[in-house]
Amino acid sequence: MRAARFHEYGTPEVLSIEDAAEPHAGPGAVRIRVLAASVNPIDVLLRGGVLRAALPLALPAIPGRDAVGVVDEVGPGATGTNVGDVVFGLGGVSDTTAEFAVLTAWSDVPENWTVEQSAAAGLASATAARAVFALGDLDGRTLLVEGAGGAVGSAAAAFARAAGARVVGTARPAKHDQLAAAGVEPTSYGPGLADRVRALAPQGVDAAIHAAPSPSLADLLEIVGDTTRVVTVVDAQGAARLGVRHVNAANESALLEYAADLGRRGLYLPRVDRVVPLASIQEAHALAESGSGKIVVSLT
């Protein structure tokens, strides 16, 4: 099969397109013929070798944590799907940017999502769902989302609004109209955040999700005033230092089914900023590394 691979850690230039052995669906898993995969922050960190101590890869490795495609193998014990179904979901630590990929968590694709949006939904929605669920009942509460214009932040904002929360979100000014159109009250990053949030929500903020790689976790805690009501998905060290919670995605189909259900109801649309072909995998990683938003790699 055709696959993106890297034989050593390094810059995007270590990536190439080459032949690789096909994977097959094991117990409780499905194999898909991949239509598209996305590039997530963890893919950049893994390829660059930043996480080699914690998550060493067997090289050569295929990048990618999530994908969308057509089921062509159903492993023993896997239920709720059949050959021919179109699903999106999560693979292993690094293995989905290829013609075939094995998913251990998945959901049917909502009819109102494009292939590219479905490719972008897996890791972002699983991460966002766990962050929102960690905060408990949000009905009638005010939530601050740092990084509401990104893939995880926009998903978290959508999930929180579906749960009845009022959402204030930070983003670059260029994204403020987009946030407002999604029902999020926009404000900017950086110094003075507490004052800007106080002007928008003088009654206070009940909880916060740190969904952007910004140095603002301490500011969010100051704004909320309760370590149990602040969650970060990007700063494990800061969470340990400040006593707030750090959450990661989990390969749980229920998380993806939750996102898909909201998608079918028109309450969640996965964010996509750029789509590039598999042949341009180096460009895809360079764009993701430069902060150009959510990048999807098309295999069709």
N, C-alpha and C positions, 0 to 999 in steps of 0.2 A: 504494500500500500504506500501511497505518497504520504509523507509526514514532514512536519517541521521538526528539526532536531538540532541539538547542540552537543558537541563532543567535549567541550571544556567550558568552564564558567567564564563570563566576560561580558563585553558590550554587545549590543544587538548584532554586530557583525559576526558573532560566533554561530548565528542561526543559519541553517541552510535547509533546502527541500531535498529529500532523498527517499530511497526505498527503505521500509522498515517492516518487520514481521507483524502480521495482523494479530490483534488481541482477540480473545474469545470470552464470552460471558460465563462467569463462574456462578456458584450458588447465590441466589438472591439478587442477581445482577442482570442487566440487559446490555446487548451490544447495539450500537446505532451506526448507520451510515451517516457520517457527519455532514450536515449542510453548512453549519457555521459554528465557530467557537469565539469566545471573547478573550481579551487580554485584561487580566486583573493585576492589581499591585503586587500580589504574591508571586505572580509569574515573573515579573521584572526582578524581584528580589531573589528568587530561586535561580534564574538564569545568570544573574550577576554574581552569584556565590555568597551573597550577604547572609543567607540562612544555612550555609553548608554545615555548620556545627550542629544546629538544631534539627534540620531537615536535609540530610545528605541525600543526593540523588545518585542512582546508578547510571553512569554516563555510557553511551550517549542517551540523552533524555529528550522526551517530547514535551514541549511546554503546554500549559493549559489546564485549567481546573474545571471548566464547564463547557457545555456544548448543546446544540440542538440537532436532531436528526431523525431518521426513520429507523425504527426498531427492525433488526434483521436476525437477531438471536435472542432467545429468552432463556436465561439460565435456570437450573433446577431450583424450585422453590420461589421463583419470582412470580408474583401475582399482579393482577390488575392491568396487564398490558399484553398486547399481542403483536406478532410480526406485522409490520405495515403501519403501526401507529406512529404518529409524529410526537416526539417528547423532547423536553428540555431537562437538563439536570446536571448532576455533579459526578465527576470521575474521581480519580485518585489525586494524589498531591500534584502530579504533573504528567498529563498523558492524553489530552483531548484534542490537540490541534493536528489532526490526522484524518485520513479518509474513514477510519473506523475507530470508535472509542467505546470503552465499557463504562456504563453508569451504574452506580450503586444507590443513587437516589434520583428520582425523576417524577415528572408530572406531564400529563397531556398538555399540549400547547393550546391556549385559548384561540378561538377562531379570529378574534379581532387583533391578535398580535402578528407582526411580520416575522419572518424567519430571523432577521437581524435582532429584533427586540427580544425574541425568545432566546437567542444565543447569549444576550446580555443579562438575562434574568437570573441564571442559576446561583452563582456565588453571591451576587449583590443582594438578591431577595432573601436568601437563607441567612446571610449576615444581618440584614436589617430586621428580619422577623425575630431573630433571637434577641436583638437589642431592645426592640419594642416590648416583647413578651417579658423581658427581665424587669421591666418597670411596672408590671402589674396593670391594674385598671387605670386607663387614661381618660375615661369618659368625663367630660367637663373640666379636664385639667389643661394647663398650658405647658407645652413642650417646646424646648429650644433645641434645634438641630444644627450643630456646627458642620457645615459642608452640605447643605441641603440641595445644592446644585449638582452634586456628584451622583454616581450610580447607587451607592449604598445610602447616602443621605436622602436622595429623592424617594427611594423606596421606603425608608424609615418614615419620612414625612407622610407619604401616602397611606402607609399602614396605620400610623397614629391618627390621622384624620378619619380613617375608616372606623377607628375605635372610639371616635367621639372627641378627640383632642383638638384644641386650638394649637396651631403650630407656627412658631416663629423660626425662620431659618436664615442662616448666614450664607452668603455667596458673593462672588464678584459682582459689581454693579451691572455688568453686561447680562447677568442671568436673573436680575431682579424681576423683570417682566415675566419671565418664564415661571418663576416661583409664584408670583401673584396669580398667574393664570391657573396654577395648580392649587390655589387656595391657601398658600403659605405666605405669611407676612414677612417680607424680606428685609434684611439689614446686612451690613458689611462685616467682614472679618476685622481683626486687629485691635490695636489700642482703643480704649473707650467703649468696648463692647458692652460692658455692664450698664453704662449710661444710655446707650442706644436701646438696649433691651428694656431698660426701666421706662423709657419714654413710650415704647410700644406696649408694654405690659406693666403698668404701674402697680397692679395688684400682686405682682410677683410671678415667678416661673416655678412650676411644680417639679419639673424633671428636665434632664438634658441628655442628648446623645452626641458624643464626639465622633463624627464620621469623616473627618478630614485630617490629613497629616499636618495639623497646626499645633503651635505651642500653647494652646488656649485651655487645656484641661483644667488647670488651676482656676482660671477665670470662670469656667462653667460651674465648678464647685462653689466658688464664691457667690455666684448668681443664685444658685439653687439652695445652697446652705445645708445640704444633707447628702452624705456620702452614698447612702443607699438609693438615691434618686438620680445618680449620674452614672452613665455607662459609656465606655469607650470601646471602639472596635479597632483602633489603630495604635494605641499607646499602652502596651502592657506594663512597661517600666513605670510610667507615670501613674497608672492605676495602682500599682503596688505601693508606690511612694505616698500617694494621697489617700489611699484607702477606698477608692471607688472601684466599680466593677469593670472587668474587661471580659468581653465575649467574642467568640469566633463563630464562624458558620459551622454547621454540622451536616453530615450526609444523612439527612432525614427527609424522606419524601413528603412527610406532613407539612414541612416548612414550604416546600415548593408548591404543594397543592393549595396551601393557603394563599400564596402569591397569585397562582393561576385563577383561583376563585375570585379574588379581587379584580384581576384583569378582566375576567368575563363580565363582571358587573360594572366595568368602566371606571374603577376606582384606582387602578394602578397600571401605568404604562412604562415599561422598562426604558431607561435612558440609553440612547446610542448617539455618539458624536461623529464617528467616522467609520466607514466600512472599507476594507482593503482586501485584495485577493490573497490567497495563500502564498503566491509567488512573492508577495511584498511583505513577508513576515518580518524582515528586518525593520522595515518602515513602521509596521504595526507596533513593534516593541519600542522603537525610538519615539513614536508619538506618545505612547502610554508613559514612557519614562519622562517625557518633557512636560507632562501635565495637560495634555491635549484632550482629556476627557475619556469617555468610554469608547474603546476601539473594538470593532468586531472584525474577525477574519472569515471571509467567505470561502467555502470549498466547492461552490457550484459553478 
